[in-house]
Structure formats: C-alpha cells, structure tokens
Amino acid sequence: MKTGKEYIDSLRKRNIKVYVKGQLLKSEEVVDHPFIRGHVNSAALTYDLAHDPVYEDLMTVKSHLTGKKINRFTHIHQSVDDLVKKVKMLRMISQKTGTCYQRCVGFDALNALYTVTYEMDKKLGTEYHQRFKKYLEYVQENDIMVAGAMTDPKGDRSLRPSQQADPDLYVHVVEKNDKGIVIRGAKAHMTGMVNSHEMLIMPTTAMTEEDKDYAVSCAVPVDAPGVLHIFGRQTNDDRKCEGEIDQGNARYGIVGGECLTVLENVFVPWEKVFMCGETEFSGLLVERFACYHRQNYGGCKGGVSDVVIGAAAVMADMSGYGKAAHIKEKINEMIHLTETLYACSIACSAEGKPTASGAYYVDPLLANVGKHNVTRLIYEIDRLAQDIGGGITATMPSESDLRNPEIGKYVEKYLKGVSTIPTEYRMRIARLIENMTGGTALVESMHGAGSPQAQKVFYSKLSNLEHKKRCALDIAGVPADEVKAALEAAAKGKK
Ligand SMILES: Cc1cc2nc3c(=O)[nH]c(=O)nc-3n(C[C@H](O)[C@H](O)[C@H](O)COP(=O)(O)OP(=O)(O)OC[C@H]3O[C@@H](n4cnc5c(N)ncnc54)[C@H](O)[C@@H]3O)c2cc1C
C-alpha cells in the first residue's frame, strides 16, 4: 500500500496535460498548482490513513484475489460487513477533510465492472471478467487511484447518443483492430481526475442497438496520448492564490477538483477493454455504478455535515449565543438530518446481497432514497448553518484587511465576538461555513451521483406499488381481484 507521500510522488511521474484558466500547466506543476493541491491533499489522506493502526479495520482489507492487505478503496465487497465498513470509512475521512477525497468514484466503478463483466460473460460467452480481474490485481498491487468516468457531455438530452448532431458528445469507439480500440469523446465533471493514475470509462446511459459504438468501457491512464483535462472553476477559487483564511478549507479545498476530460482518438489495448458493443449490458452497468455510488452519500456527506454542524456550533459559542434555546434546537435539527442521511447509507449496506460474481451489492431502492435525501437535506443543513453563522459569513473583510497595518486593528476590533476569543479564530470559522455551504459544495449534493430524477425512476421500478395496493385492500376488507377486474373493465370501456 502506498503512503500519501508515495502517492504524491507517483503523480509527479505522470506526463499529464491539464489546462487551468486557459493555460496548459507543465506536467510537474500540476500537483502543486493552488487550484489542485487541496484535492491532492485530501486524496493523499486516503493513502496515509491506511497506515494508521487506529483505522486499520476501516481502511484496509484482505484482497479476495491475492490474500494481501490492500487499501479498501481498491477492494471488491465480499460481505455486508464490507459494505457497512465502506460507509463508516467515508464518514470518518470526511470528518477529517470536510470535503470530497475523490477515491470512491473509482472504487464504485471497480465494483460495478466486477459484477457486470461476470454476468456479461455468463450470458454472452465473452472474456471480460478474467481481463478485468487482471486489471483489478494491477490496481490493488500498485494502490492505483482510479477516476470513475461515466458522465458524458450529452449534448441535446432529448436525443440518443447516435442521434446527436455531433457524434462525439458521448464517448464512442471510432476504430477497432487486432491490438485494441480507439475512442473519442469527452467525460464531464470528472472528480479527482487530474490527481488520479487511471480512469475507468463507462457508458452514461442504457444503449440501443443503434448506439452500439457508444457501449464502451475501458481503463485509460490519465496521461495517455490524446487525453487532456480542462480544470473546472469553483466558487471563490482565485482565493487559493492568496492567503489561507479566505479559502475556508485551505488544506483540503472544496468538492473534488472536477474537470472536463477530452479523449481525442485514444488507443486502448484489448486487455484494458471491458465492454465493447454489448448494448444490453450498458444499462446494467450504469445502474450498478449509480447504486454503489449513491450508497456513499450518507457516509461522505454525513461526515461533511458533522463538520458543518461543528462549525455552526463553534460560531455560536464564539459569538456568545451558543446557549440560546433556538440555536440548540437548530443544531439538534442539523444532527437529526445528518443522521437521517447516514442511516440510509447504513441501511442500504446492511440490506446488501451477493451478486452472481460473489461481490456484494447494496439494496438499490434504499441507496437511491439515501442519495435523494442528500439532494434536499444538505440544503436544509447548510441553510441552518448560515442562519447560525450570521451575515459575517457573506460580508466579512479579507485576510489581507486583517493583516493590513493600518486597518487590521479595525477588523480585529469590530469582528470580535466573545472578548477572550481571538478575532482571527472567529474569521476562520466564518470562512469555513461560507466555503462549505455555498456554490460548488451545494451543487455537488444535487447532481453528484445523479440528479434527483435519476433516483426517482428507481422508486416506481423497485418499490412494488402493486404490493402496497394489495396491503391496503386486504386491510380495508376489499377483494383485490374484484377491484382489478372492475378497473380493467372500466379502462376497456373508455377505449
Ligand atoms: C461535483 C460533481 C462531481 C461529479 N463527479 C463525477 C464523476 O467523478 N464521475 C462521473 O461520471 N460523473 C460525475 N458527476 C456528474 C453527475 O453524475 C452529473 O452531474 C449528473 O448525472 C447530472 O448530469 P448533468 O450534470 O449532465 O445534468 P443534466 O443532464 O444537464 O441535468 C440537468 C437537469 O435536466 C434533467 N434532464 C436531463 N436529461 C433529461 C431528459 N432527457 N429529459 C428530461 N429531463 C432531463 C435532469 O433530471 C436535471 O434536472 C459529478 C457532478 C458534480 C456536480
């Protein structure tokens, strides 16, 4: 297993093309660029914690392939216990970073592909699973950070991939030969991509026969020829080029350092191709990845919310209203919402079941309910934090003002709360609340792992409404079969 330092050193060896604000960075500058370094630090923590005996049980596990001790982020879930520990691990790390540490996306892609390649081979007689296991062994042995690359730019959402005016709006195969395939397109919103080693490309939606070229999954090094990354802007990101306080979370940053990854005729050898034209399995792959990924959100956002709750409570204490009844009530409400998020993630894990491959899979309905809650409850948690935080979280002068020899004394004097607390501490907490409850951070809760509607479609599919109707009819003493026949007759009459 790599340490954080070994992980960072390994990133420096890549020959990666990253653009930030229109400028191509030199490959060796990427890790230390102020826009990127925080995301590197938070991912590095997933490596360092695996060497800390306190977290050994959560962070490490025995590989089912080699029997060796590996970082959990490269593991295939072998039990319900593994699924539960994943969620506990995510909450624990989030409590330390206050933000995304990116590695869960690749973790979920590994598990999704492991289960789907097995089922694909069984049905179609392909050989993807063996291939994938070899790749997995390489990932585990080298403690590789893998970006999960599912979301395509998608162009006109009302059209299928093959119907788009521009064929590259979904990643597709443009050439096949005896050595491998060539792919073209882009992947959008790529978390942790610029500080990963490899990306796992997956289709973003179920495909029809016409979309055959778009049903493609493969592993690609982030610095392969033809790959370039355009780093995304974030709320207040220029503050990263200034001092520390105004960033709020200077060490770990905000969200996962997303980028647009362009794939311009990228060659992929067959040993790294895990789906190529098997349209009937692309929907299943999307579903598996989505559910594994939605499982996470009560864990990671639970931990992030723990930090938000702490920040709000500290702000109240530092400002002298920490003991007020309405503040305590609001903090309690935030705790209630946070534990509700966490409960869903634990529940979908506890209800996990083995797939045909032997890998364990979450309860998909509960995983979707959990992520859907995140799209709503985080907004309420953050609203309460802003309520408690006060207007200072939006209007505060800068760190430069605080340090200014002429006006610093006024900032010091007039931003003071409780007289014994240094003003700078209060400013740091106010900035943390600002950073964690606005802009980019909120949108991640809405769209990361899929927009709300993407979860809702699972409800009608998985919740068995007919069974619920039956329960009601039985309890009310109404004969279900008679009602069914009567409704069918009425529907026929209408036609
Ligand atoms: C911070 C962040 C990190 C992310 N990280 C990753 C990552 O690491 N890997 C990855 O693969 N993806 C990642 N994503 C992408 C995420 O999965 C997508 O944002 C999400 O699936 C929504 O897609 P979109 O952003 O293209 O939104 P859109 O598709 O533009 O959706 C916007 C709205 O339009 C609606 N809509 C879309 N299509 C239709 C339609 N056909 N009919 C009716 N309504 C429609 C949606 O329901 C939604 O309400 C990340 C996103 C964010 C914000």
The ligand as an SDF file (V2000), in Angstrom:
LIG
                    3D

 53 58  0  0  0  0  0  0  0  0999 V2000
  -19.3640   17.9980   -8.1480 C   0  0  0  0  0  0  0  0  0  0  0  0
  -19.7050   16.9180   -9.1280 C   0  0  0  0  0  0  0  0  0  0  0  0
  -18.8690   15.8240   -9.2400 C   0  0  0  0  0  0  0  0  0  0  0  0
  -19.1300   14.8320  -10.1810 C   0  0  0  0  0  0  0  0  0  0  0  0
  -18.2540   13.7880  -10.3300 N   0  0  0  0  0  0  0  0  0  0  0  0
  -18.4630   12.8650  -11.2850 C   0  0  0  0  0  0  0  0  0  0  0  0
  -17.5250   11.8130  -11.5140 C   0  0  0  0  0  0  0  0  0  0  0  0
  -16.4950   11.7410  -10.8570 O   0  0  0  0  0  0  0  0  0  0  0  0
  -17.7850   10.9120  -12.4780 N   0  0  0  0  0  0  0  0  0  0  0  0
  -18.9020   10.9800  -13.2320 C   0  0  0  0  0  0  0  0  0  0  0  0
  -19.0630   10.1220  -14.1040 O   0  0  0  0  0  0  0  0  0  0  0  0
  -19.7990   11.9730  -13.0790 N   0  0  0  0  0  0  0  0  0  0  0  0
  -19.6020   12.9100  -12.1210 C   0  0  0  0  0  0  0  0  0  0  0  0
  -20.5210   13.9150  -11.9190 N   0  0  0  0  0  0  0  0  0  0  0  0
  -21.6140   14.0270  -12.8610 C   0  0  0  0  0  0  0  0  0  0  0  0
  -23.0050   13.7640  -12.3260 C   0  0  0  0  0  0  0  0  0  0  0  0
  -23.2520   12.3980  -12.2740 O   0  0  0  0  0  0  0  0  0  0  0  0
  -23.9470   14.5260  -13.2560 C   0  0  0  0  0  0  0  0  0  0  0  0
  -23.8020   15.8980  -12.9570 O   0  0  0  0  0  0  0  0  0  0  0  0
  -25.3910   14.0890  -13.1340 C   0  0  0  0  0  0  0  0  0  0  0  0
  -25.5570   12.7790  -13.5870 O   0  0  0  0  0  0  0  0  0  0  0  0
  -26.3100   15.0220  -13.9150 C   0  0  0  0  0  0  0  0  0  0  0  0
  -25.8810   15.1430  -15.2320 O   0  0  0  0  0  0  0  0  0  0  0  0
  -25.6490   16.5940  -15.8480 P   0  0  0  0  0  0  0  0  0  0  0  0
  -24.7960   17.3620  -14.9230 O   0  0  0  0  0  0  0  0  0  0  0  0
  -25.1900   16.4160  -17.2420 O   0  0  0  0  0  0  0  0  0  0  0  0
  -27.0370   17.2770  -15.7670 O   0  0  0  0  0  0  0  0  0  0  0  0
  -28.1540   17.3850  -16.8780 P   0  0  0  0  0  0  0  0  0  0  0  0
  -28.2510   16.0950  -17.6230 O   0  0  0  0  0  0  0  0  0  0  0  0
  -27.9130   18.5950  -17.6780 O   0  0  0  0  0  0  0  0  0  0  0  0
  -29.4350   17.5250  -15.9850 O   0  0  0  0  0  0  0  0  0  0  0  0
  -29.9780   18.7850  -15.5900 C   0  0  0  0  0  0  0  0  0  0  0  0
  -31.4710   18.6060  -15.3520 C   0  0  0  0  0  0  0  0  0  0  0  0
  -32.0910   18.1500  -16.5520 O   0  0  0  0  0  0  0  0  0  0  0  0
  -32.8280   16.9680  -16.3090 C   0  0  0  0  0  0  0  0  0  0  0  0
  -32.7070   16.1220  -17.5080 N   0  0  0  0  0  0  0  0  0  0  0  0
  -31.5660   15.6660  -18.0790 C   0  0  0  0  0  0  0  0  0  0  0  0
  -31.8570   14.9250  -19.1680 N   0  0  0  0  0  0  0  0  0  0  0  0
  -33.1850   14.9130  -19.2990 C   0  0  0  0  0  0  0  0  0  0  0  0
  -34.0840   14.3040  -20.2240 C   0  0  0  0  0  0  0  0  0  0  0  0
  -33.6660   13.5560  -21.2410 N   0  0  0  0  0  0  0  0  0  0  0  0
  -35.4130   14.5040  -20.0420 N   0  0  0  0  0  0  0  0  0  0  0  0
  -35.8760   15.2520  -19.0070 C   0  0  0  0  0  0  0  0  0  0  0  0
  -35.0650   15.8410  -18.0920 N   0  0  0  0  0  0  0  0  0  0  0  0
  -33.7440   15.6780  -18.2450 C   0  0  0  0  0  0  0  0  0  0  0  0
  -32.1880   16.3340  -15.0890 C   0  0  0  0  0  0  0  0  0  0  0  0
  -33.0720   15.4830  -14.3730 O   0  0  0  0  0  0  0  0  0  0  0  0
  -31.8070   17.5760  -14.2810 C   0  0  0  0  0  0  0  0  0  0  0  0
  -32.8900   18.0190  -13.5330 O   0  0  0  0  0  0  0  0  0  0  0  0
  -20.2840   14.9220  -10.9790 C   0  0  0  0  0  0  0  0  0  0  0  0
  -21.1360   16.0160  -10.8390 C   0  0  0  0  0  0  0  0  0  0  0  0
  -20.8540   17.0110   -9.9400 C   0  0  0  0  0  0  0  0  0  0  0  0
  -21.7720   18.1960   -9.8490 C   0  0  0  0  0  0  0  0  0  0  0  0
  1  2  1  0
  2  3  1  0
  2 52  2  0
  3  4  2  0
  4  5  1  0
  4 50  1  0
  5  6  2  0
  6  7  1  0
  6 13  1  0
  7  8  2  0
  7  9  1  0
  9 10  1  0
 10 11  2  0
 10 12  1  0
 12 13  2  0
 13 14  1  0
 14 15  1  0
 14 50  1  0
 15 16  1  0
 16 17  1  0
 16 18  1  0
 18 19  1  0
 18 20  1  0
 20 21  1  0
 20 22  1  0
 22 23  1  0
 23 24  1  0
 24 25  2  0
 24 26  1  0
 24 27  1  0
 27 28  1  0
 28 29  2  0
 28 30  1  0
 28 31  1  0
 31 32  1  0
 32 33  1  0
 33 34  1  0
 33 48  1  0
 34 35  1  0
 35 36  1  0
 35 46  1  0
 36 37  1  0
 36 45  1  0
 37 38  2  0
 38 39  1  0
 39 40  1  0
 39 45  2  0
 40 41  1  0
 40 42  2  0
 42 43  1  0
 43 44  2  0
 44 45  1  0
 46 47  1  0
 46 48  1  0
 48 49  1  0
 50 51  2  0
 51 52  1  0
 52 53  1  0
M  END
$$$$
